[in-house]
Amino acid sequence: MARPIKETPILFGKDARKFEERMKNPPKETKEQREQRLKDFEVAMKMLKI
């Protein structure tokens, strides 16, 4: 049987402002970073397929 999901903590003050700013302006990914991430994903998926 699954365990219940805990409540999400509420952020206040500096942490809340920092979180909101990161959500409004997510980090950009370059074309090279995307290609590397996808290659890494492919390798990981191959490792899982035994």
Secondary structure, DSSP 4 states (H G I P E B T S, - for coil): -PPPPPPPPPP-HHHHHHHHHHHHSPPP--HHHHHHHHHHHHHHHHHH--
